[in-house]
Amino acid sequence: MNTEKQSNPSPENTGAKRQKTGAELREERQKQALKANMARRKAQAKARMGQSNDKIEGQ
């Protein structure tokens, strides 16, 4: 009897690169777009807070 475990190394486990599917590429693009959008919104909110503070101090 052979008691050694046979394993099929998958590309995920071996570090080998595999071609991404269309759905994976689309999800990756969406993640990048969401991250950029959140950064832009954060910058806008920060700018608005600065403007509102300037108005309060200027009164």
N, C-alpha and C positions, 0 to 999 in steps of 0.2 A: 504494500500500500504506500502511496505517495502522500505524506502528510503536509507537504509544503503547500502553502496557499498560493494559488495562481491569481494574479491580479492583472487586469487590463488597464494599463496606464492611460487615463483619459487626457486630452489636451489641457484640461483645467488643472490637473494634478502635476503634469510634467512641465508646465510653463510654456509649452509650444503655442504659437499663435495660430488662431483659427480665424476663418473669415466670418465676420459678423453678418447676421441676417438683416434684412431690411427693417424689421421691427426693432431690433437692437440698435441699429444706427439711428432710427427715428427717435427712440427713447433717449439716446445719448444727446442728440441735438436739442430735444425738448428740455433736458436737464440743464444744458449749457444756457439755453435761452432763458429759462426760469431764473437761473443764478444771476445772469446779467440784468434781468428785469428787476429782481429784488435789490441788487446793488444800486441800480438807477433810482428806484423808489426810495431807498434809504437815504441816498444823497439829496433827493428832492425834499424829503421830510426834514432833513437836517438843515437845509437851506431855508425852508419855511420857518423853522423854529428860530433861526438866526434873525430873520426878518421880523418876526413877531416880538422878539426880545428888543430889537432896535426901536420898534414903535413904542414899546412900553417905557423904555429908558428915555426916549425923546419927548415924552409928554411933560 
